[in-house]
């Protein structure tokens, strides 16, 4: 099987499992909100950081 076209478990899980549970959608919304807030706090400094520096934010 070609690894490039091989479906990933995470793709299947996100596509099928999380949509079938309201708790899953709520968790996703909570995580998305957190990430959006974090990005807003850090967005001014992000262009000046290298990859290893972003790991400690």
JOBEL-V695434 format. One record per pair of residues at least 12 apart in sequence whose C-alpha atoms are under 8 Angstrom apart, sorted by the first residue. I is the first residue (numbers start at 0). J is the second residue. Records with the same first field share a line. If there is no record, write none. Layout:
I->J, J
This chain:
none
